[in-house]
Each structure stands twice: as C-alpha cells, then as structure tokens.
Amino acid sequence: MLTPELVRKIKRIEIKTRHLVEDTFAGEYHSLFKGRGMAFDEVRPYQIGDEVRTIDWNVTARTGSVHVKRFVEERELTVMLVVDASASFDFGSVGRWKRDLAAELSAVLAFAATTNDDRVGLLIFSDQIELIVPPRKGRRHVLRLVRELLAFQPSGRGTDIAEALDTVNRILNRRGIVFLVSDFAADPAAFHDALRRTARRHDLVGVELHDPLESDIPDVGLISLEDAETGERLWVDTSDATWRAAFEARRDTRADGLRAAMRDAGVDRIRVSGGEDYADALASFFRRRTRRRRRR
C-alpha cells in the first residue's frame, strides 16, 4: 500500500539519486559497462579519415564510388538487481536501516542503467525467492523497483545467496550485469560456488552493506543481543576481554572468508557502510574499474 510517508520517501530517493546519476555516474556507467559488441548500421560514401578496413567492396563495385560500412555499439544491456531482504536488513544504528540504504543504492544503479537505455530487473530474496520483477526500461519502472524495495514484506528471515544467484542464472538468457546487494551475513562457503558460476556467465558485482555497530560493539557492560535472522537471544558482557577477543576473531574470519570467496570468483566488490556517503564508495568502484581497463 502506498502510504503518504512511503510516497514522500520514494520521491526523496528519486530526486537525490537522479541528480547523482546525471551529475556523476551516467557517463562512467556507460564507459565501463559495454554492450554485446558492434552492430551493422548503414553503408555511406567514403570520407577522408575512414578506415580502409571498413570499405564495402561489393557496394563500391556496384556504384562506382567508394563506400564504407558504419557500425554502432549494440548498447542495450540487462541489469539485474539482486537484493537481500533477510531480517538483518531491518537494522541500522546510524540514521537509516540497511533496507533503506539498499533502496537508494539500487535506485542509483537503476537510474544509471535506464539513462543509458538499458533494461533493469529486480530479484528480492531472503532464505527463499521473494519477488522477481522482469527487466524493463524507463523512469516509471525504476520507481516501481524502488517502491518494492521499500515496501515489500518478505516471508523469510534468513539468507540464501546461492539460490538467488542460481535463479538469476536460470532467468537471464544473455550475459548481463548483476548487482548482488547484501550484508553477506551467511557463511561464504555456502555461496562460493554460486558466485563462481554467476561470474562466469555475467558481470557480477557484490555490493556489501555494513553497519558499524555490527563489527564494533562498544564496551557498555552487560547487554542483550538478538540474531535478527534466527531470533536467538543471549546476554553478553561487552567489558569481558575474552568475549571481545572471540567476537573480533569471528568477525575477522567472516570478513576474510568473504574477501577470499569474491576474489577467487573474480567478483568486483563495493563495500558501503551505513555511516558513510555511498556516492564515495560507488566513485571508488568506478575508478578501480577504469584503472583496470586502462592496464589491459
């Protein structure tokens, strides 16, 4: 249901993200995400400076004047936003929930795609596939995706990244761009193979959303912690040195495992903290890709 508050939130996201795309990211997106190749457009008379290799000898012989073939980039791409909706996304300690951050980031990527006349689709997942919106073009379609991301109420609470990626591989027949937006709270070993399978078929980019409080719990004494996905509660003494050492070891092991899984699969990674400007993280991603392209 479109409540007045939800309409205002969608409008704010549209204004903010469209300006960001128009001012900063539309051109970088176009240059970094190429189409499927070059397609024949027309034959025209030769002009000084044209490549000799483009001469159409059949037309030249038939007309008695030199003609060349003109090609254009076959630009249209399909972008799939694969967005986590597990219970851990209903959390935020720095002014907004991860769900809202995911909607804004997805809006930037979707508007960048539709500005370049690409199609954008959406898959929302938890420990099951919650919603699939087929790829389409246009501003109204992007706004629908943002609305779904903000208002959709998932049935599941857990996270099954492997099933989400395998579903994308089944529904996307041609190579596309897949943005996997998640906090990656699951064990990397559970989705490592799915990352590799998807990265072989598509241009896969992992967008990791992170809240500072999840990795740096302050020393405030005895507190109750709840696992958002399982509902398990436990009391911990945040002043206890043994507990803090164990917590930090688990955190670092998970982070190292995720980095290794993405590196092994050849997946680009964008890491966005809830307390930071996501535009900086996106800009850093585009710069890395640009440098890598120039080295090739």
Buried (B, 14 or more C-beta within 10 A) or exposed (E): EEEEEEEEBBEEBBEBBBEBBEEBBBBBBBEBBEBEEEEEEEBBEBEEEBEEEBBBEEBBEEEEEBBBBBEEEEBEBBBBBBBBBBBBBEBBEEEBBBBBBBBBBBBBBBBBBBBBEBBBBBBBBBBEBBBBBEBBBEEEBBBBBBBBBBBBEBEBBBBBBBBBBBBBBEEBEEEBBBBBBBBBBBBBEEBBBBBBBBBEBBBBBBBBBBBBBBBEBEEEEEEEEEEBBEEEEEEBBBEBEEEBEEBEEEBEEBBEBBBEBBEEBEBBBBBBBBBBEBBEBBBEBBEBBEEEEEEE
